[in-house]
């Protein structure tokens, strides 16, 4: 069964990626320790997936299904849209303190 790309991006899968990224950043921040700098670094590190490893595994497991690669590319963009402003905000707070 072939999934249309518009169905792929209109579905709830990318919403799940958005929620997972935000929850991972919050958990990383909460368990980052007593230092504000450490909490920020751990929040960013927890929220960022290893996209290179993700693509390698997806290509090996789903070689004949290009929709998976398209989804992962979209998911990677969503993660970057969340993490870059978060990194800028954490950097601004660190330089202000």
Secondary structure by P-SEA (a helix, b strand, c coil): ccccaaaaaacaaaaaaaaaaaaaaaaaaaaccccaaaaaaaaaaaaccaaaaaaaaaaaaccccaaaaaaaaaaaaaaaaaaaaaaaaaaaaaaac
